[in-house]
């Protein structure tokens, strides 16, 4: 990019750069202490971008978010995930009969129902944020913001909503916790609202599940 004078870079980063939450909701001032290789690599790329900004004049936006979910409400994209590792497509595979059951990793967390609580954001909201960030870089040099809803949902919240939307029973087994999973992980997006005039409009739990089921049901 530097060699060809392409000087605007919008990076899909991750809230995993923060590591275990020292307070909630997470904001951009939270210490950066990733606890897995994924978060580490994202943070290193953010640092490279900042150096290239200083050395080569690269303008960049780093957009940090948690669990991308949902499908295009206009149904323009309908490909299914292959061997998904994320919660919602796994739930949809059970609802559609692609798998018999699923696993819940721990139900004894300090949450309202014992299962882990996370921040989910709709892919359409993420797409609009990326466009707004590119426009922002026309007049600014850098931006680092969270993309979040300000809300959070447990594993059981997602399963219960899926059963309501699909009319199907979601069979699951409770298994041991996974190492490194905090009880709660969510953020807010005050800076994204201020800088980009962006906020999530498709990321309520009903929309997340309904747009996904439209594809899996078909």
Secondary structure, DSSP 8 states (H G I E B T S, - for coil): -TTTT--EEEEE--GGGG-S-SSSSB-TTS-----SHHHHHHHHHHHHHHHHHHHH--EEEEEE-SEEE---TT-------SS--SHHHHHHHHHTTSSS-EEEE-S-SSSSSSS-EE-EEEHHHHHHHHHHHHHHTTT-SEEEEE---S--EEHHHHHHHHHHHH-----EEEE---TT--SEE-B--HHHHHHH----SS-SHHHHHHHHHHHHH-
